[in-house]
Amino acid sequence: MLGVSGKRFSVLLSAVAIGAVFLFGLAQARAGDDNVTEDQIVRALAAPKKPLTRGLSIGRQADPAATEAEGKFVQSIRGRATRSLSTAEREEIATIAKDKPNIDLEITFDYNSANISAKSLPSVQALGRALTNPDLKGSTFIVAGHTDAAGGEGYNQDLSERRADAIKRYLMQSYGIAPADLVTVGYGKSKLKDPNQPLAEVNRRVQVVNMENKATASK
């Protein structure tokens, strides 16, 4: 039989074990919080609902000529290889993307590689489910790769392109998304999200932009 001290020791071990299980579960929950959900992606990328009334509209109206030119440009880059995009075309994509629904995903990759890390796979899977959602399916999406400022420009440009291509390839193979609906572009370290901290992890990201081109994408 256990004495008083033995009972106290047993109780202490039980408390430690319970505490360890609790902390492990909490750590898992926090790790899971890093992954974005399908619903979050859909809400971020869905086009704003257009008003049903025909009354006077408020705000700046879109220039029909500019809208047509934008549509033609989007069509011209559909189905293009990442490396075939010129610097001017990459900048045009970035300019258009500023006014489009978009989301930044913190997708990490294996070191010096374009292999998606196991940690980030749930976020990529959520992206795949979101892009096949009825609210988004059929649009043209930009998948833009970004790096931090470590390393040379050429190295980072190549790495960002390969990583954007890796995301596209996964979405095509796992979710059947049409290749032309995913336009990949790499920006290397040229467009840091936080220029004040050029080496920060926040700069290593994949940005997804909904170009809202369903009408032409379905042709």
C-alpha positions, 0 to 999 in steps of 0.5 A: 500500500502507498503511504501518504508521501506515495499518494502525494507523489502519485497525485503529483504525477497525475497532475503533471500528465494532465497538464502536459496533455492540456499544453500539447492540445493547446499547442496543436490548436494554436498551430492549426490557427495558422492555416486559413479556412476555405470560408475565409478565402471565399469571402476575401476573393468574392466580388462585391455584390452589385446594387440591384437599384437603377438609381443614381450611383455613388462613387467613381464609375469604371471607364468602359474603355479601360475595363475592356482593355483590362479584359483583353490583357487578362485574356492575353496572359491566360495559359501563359507560362510563368517565365514568359511574362515580361517585366512590363506584364508583371507590373501590369498584373500588379497594378490591376491586382490592387483594385481586385479582391485578394488574399495573402497566404503564408504558405511555407516551402521546404528550405531552398525548394519549391516543395510545399511544406507539410505545415502549409498543406492545409492552407493550400487545400483550403485554397483548392476547395475555395476556388471550386466554390460556386461563388468563385469557380470560373474566374481567372486567378493570379497566383503570385509568389513573393520572397523576403529580401535575403539573397540576390534578385535573380535567385529570388525571382526564380524561386518565387516563380517556381513556388507559384508554379508549385501551387498551381500544379497542386491545385490543377492535380488535386482539384481539377482547376483549369490551367488557364484559370490560374495565372502564375507570376513571380515577384521575387523580393521586389514587392515586400509586404513589410519594407521596414523588415525586409527579412521578416516572414510576412514577406514570404507569401503567396498572394491570390487575386480574383481577376473577376473574368468569369464571362471570358474564362468560360469561353 
